[in-house]
Amino acid sequence: MAYYGECIETVIEQLDKFKPKKDSPEQFLEAASTCLQTLSPQKQAFILEVLSGCLEYRKLLTIVVDAFYMRDGQLCLWSDYNLFQVICYLATFQLEELGFQLFCNIVKSQPADKMHKFLRFFFNPLNLCSWIKDEWSLVYETVHVKENWTDPLMRWQPEVQELIDQLERVLTNQLPLSKTKAKVTEPKQFNLTVPRPRAIPVPEPVPVVAKPRPVPRTTYQFPKEKQVLEMTKRCNRRKAEELLLRANLGEMRCAMPREAPAQGSKKVLRLQSPPRICKTVQLLFCRPNDDIPIKLNTAAILREGALYQRQVEKELQRVDKLVDGARDFSEFLEWQRKMQAKDHQEQQAASDCRRLQGKLSHEEAILARQRLLQENKQKADRKKDEVAVPADGQADTAMCGETPPGGEVHEGAGGAGDGGAQEHPGGTDEAPEGPTAGSSPLDPQVQEVREESQELLQRRAQEAREEQTRRCELISQLRALETQPTHKGKLVDLTQIPGYGLEGEMSIVELRERLARLKEAHKREEEEKRDQIIQGKRAKSQELQNTLEQISLCRSAMGRSAALRTIWKQLQESDTIPKHFGVHLLKKDIVLHNHSTMT
């Protein structure tokens, strides 16, 4: 029994792996045969035979097992679906070959409750002779189904019924497992021995470690670039201090005022001597290396190049405007400034005038209010003097008032009228009674109707028989086509076109040639792209180099122009300093002369 149980479990495992939508039965059987090479030949042959039969008659088995799950097997697990299919296949197609005793052994090797339910459902005569037969007849011919499958199953039904009764008795006589009382562990005494003293462990030898490499001296030193930057900063600071010292030595030599002479003296005014500054010894500084290049990235180079390009374009535009006859806007701006100042002064004067006028009107209003109050006060005093009379005359001339009599209020009442309603009786309805006439059917007409209905029924029966025969012929043709052998191997000509009538059909050789050419074209395109990238990089580097050259030229030009501006500024300062000083002296002489004349 264990032998057949293992075989059935192997078949169920293989059926669980089968997927009807993806796998084909032939390929699946080949794969299963390769997997079962380790088993014995008898077991392998039995498993492959059952597996192939289950795949071949899968539709018939599915009909029975699905109906079992819908009716009697609602509480069964869906994981046992393939188990019921295998038992159904063995009972339907292999019962005579295996023998009833071997079939009983296979059934008993499986769970008794599941086999009892399924066999009682499948070998029920009502089910076999009714819907199972009808459903199988839709797939195969009715005669074939009756002769080869349903009738043998009905012949085996008494023996299988005995097997079902045995399974039922096994289920009823199954007793629950008795729980045996656990044996209590009895402890045994044992003699305690004196422990030995703990031995002193032998010290492990110290491993000889290779001498480590010393830390490099550069780890604790600052990088060279930082040292160069620090030296450059110090040299720049010393240069700045030296320039500041030079500026302090030559500070305001030509702008020192003269000493004011005493009154009445005729001495010539002398310039005050400039304050003496102790000249220090010329300091000696180490010149840093100014040839350290400053590395600029691409963005900085392009940004600076664009800046100089804009400056050059702006300068060219200014030169073009000057060539075309444009003038400087300084005169116009000066005139505009003067006119704005004049307008501002006029606005300020107008606002002052308005403010003063408002203040004047406010003062006038205050004075008018005071005059009006004074006049009112005088009038009140004069009125009091005129009205001052004795109190007796005032009491005699008092006025007395009268109230007019009141009126009457009239009230009126009105009457109300009553009205009546009349009702009229309704009339009676009368329904005419019609006579009931009964007609008796005629015998010839009934006979004709019966004959016509019989003809229609015969015609429909004839059409149904023709349709059934046509279906049987089609089914037989399909079965004949299925039984025809198929050639698995096929000779393929790689140079032959399939000829399906599709657009762009080609042979495998042509397809391979086209693919090779496409690969070559793709490789050629990649090489061209690589060359374009390299040329683009070279052009970009050349453009950056040209931009750097332009930047260097612009920097040198700007340096020269800055040097010329400083020289021009120094020359202008040297020309204007004596002039300003002479104007200052002349103004001082004029003030002294005016002062002397006034005194």
Residue, then its C-alpha position, 0 to 999 in steps of 0.5 A: m500500500a505504501y508503494y502505491g501511495e508513493c506513486i499516487e503522490t508523485v502523480i499528484e505532484q506532477l499534475d500540480k506543476f502542469k499549467p494548461k494555458k502555458d504547457s503542452p502535454e507532450q513537452f510536459l510528459e517529456a520533462a516529467s520522464t526526465c525527472l523520474q529517471t531515478l525511480s525504478p522502471q515499473k514505478q516510472a512506467f506506472i506513473l507515466e501511464v497514469l499521468s498521460g491518461c489524466l492529461e488526455y482525458r482531462k476534460l472528462l475528469t474535470i466535469v466529474v470533480d467539479a460537480f463533486y466539489m459543487r455537491d458533496g465535496q463542499l468541505c473538501l480542500w482544493s489542494d486534493y483536486n488532482l487526487f480526485q482526478v487520479i482516482c476518477y481516472l483509475a476507476t473509469f479507464q484502468l479498473e479492468e487492467l489493474g484489477f479490483q484488488l489492486f484498485c482497493n489497495i490504491v484507494k486504501s492507501q489514501p485518506a479514508d474519509k475523502m475516498h468514501k465521499f468521492l466513491r459514493f458520489f461517483f458510483n451513485p447510479l443516479n449520477l452515472c446514468s443521468w448527468i455524467k453520461d450526458e456531459w460526457s456525451l457532449v465531448y465524445e459519442t454517446v454510444h462510445v461513452k455508454e459501451n466503454w465507460t458507463d456500462p463497465l462502471m455500472r458492472w463494477q458498482p456492487e463491488v465498489q459499493e462493498l468497498i465504500d461500506q468497508l471505508e464507512r466501517v473504518l470511519t465509524n470504528q476509528l477510535p481516538l488515540s488514548k493519552t498514555k500517562a507520562k512516566v515520572t522520572e525517578p532521580k538517582q543518587f550519585n556520589l559527589t567527587v572532590p574537584r581537582p584543583r584548577a591548573i595554572p594555564v601556561p602563558e601563551p608566547v608573545p607573537v613577534v610582530a613586524k616593525p611597523r613603517p614610520v609615519p611619513r613626515t609630511t603628515y604633520q606638515f602643512p601643504k606646500e600650496k598653503q605655505v605659498l598662499e601664506m607667503t603671498k599674503r604676508c608679502n602683499r601686506r608688507k607692500a601695502e604697509e610700504l605704500l602707506l608709509r610713502a603716502n604719509l611721508g608725502e602727505m599734503r605738502c602743497a596744501m599747508p596754510r600760511e601763518a596769519p600776520a599780525q595787524g599793521s605788519k608788512k611782512v610777507l606771508r611765509l608758508q608753514s614748514p611741513p611737519r618733519i617725519c623721520k625717514t625710516v630705513q628702506l625695508l627689504f622684502c623678499r619678492p614672492n613668486d608671482d608666476i604661480p598660475i591661477k587655474l580657472n574652470t570652463a565656467a569662469i573662463l566663459r564668464e570672464g570672456a563674455l564680460y570682456q566681450r560686452q565691454v568691447e562691444k559697449e566701447l565700440q558702440r560708444v566710438d561709433k556714436l561719437v563718430d556719427g556726431a554724438r555729443d557728451f550729455s554733461e552740458f545737458l545734465e548740468w542744464q537739467r540740474k539747474m532747471q530742476a533747482k530753479d523749479h524747486q526754489e519756485q515751488q518752495a517760494a509758492s509753498d511759503c507764500r501759501r503757508l503765510q497766507g493761511k497763517l494771515s487768514h487764520e489771524e484775521a479770523i481770530l480778530a473777527r471772532q473777537r470783534l463779533l463777541q464784543e458787539n454781542k456783549q454790548k447788544a445784550d447789555r443794552k437789552k437788559d437796560e431796556v427790559a428792566v421794569p417793575a415786577d407788578g406790571q409783568a404779573d398783570t399782563a400774563m396770558c391765559g389759555e383755553t382748551p376746545p371741547g372734545g368730539e363724539v365718536h360714532e360707531g356703526a354695526g352692519g348685518a350679515g346675510d345667510g345663504g343656502a345650498q341646494e343639492h340635486p339627486g343623482g340619476t341611476d345608471e343602467a347597464p344593458e344586458g347582452p345575450t351570451a351566445g355559445s358556439s360549438p367547434l366543428d369536427p373538420q376544423v379540429q381534424e385539420v389543426r391536428e394534422e398540421s400540428q403532427e406534420l410540424l412535429q414530424r418535420r421538427a423531429q426530422e430536422a433534429r435527427e439530421e442535425q444530430t447525424r451532422r454533429c456525429e459526422l463532424i465529431s467522427q471527423l474531428r476524432a479521425l483528425e486527432t488520431q492521425p499521426t503527426h510528424k514532429g521533425k521537420l526539415v527546414d530550408l534556411t534559404q526558403i521564404p515562408g510564403y504566408g503572404l505577409e509584407g516583407e517576408m524573407s528567409i532566415v539567411e536573408l534575415r541574418e544578412r540584414l542583421a549583420r549589416l544593421k550591426e555594421a551600420h550601428k557600429r559605424e554610427e557609433e564610431e562617427k558619434r565618437d569622432q564627432i564627440i572628439q572633434g567637439k571636445r577639440a573645438k571646445s578646447q580651442e575656443l577656450q584657448n582663444t578665450l584665454e588669449q582674448i582675456s589676457l589681451c584685455r587684461s593687459a590693455m586694461g592694465r595699460s589704460a589704468a596706468l595711463r589714467t594714473i599718470w594723467k591724474q598725477l599730471q593733472e594734480s601737479d598742474t592744479i595744486p599750485k593754481h588752487f593754492g594761488v587762488h587761496l592766497l588771492k582770496k586771503d589778500i582780498v579779505l585782508h585788504n577789505h578788512s584794512t579798508m573797513t578799519 
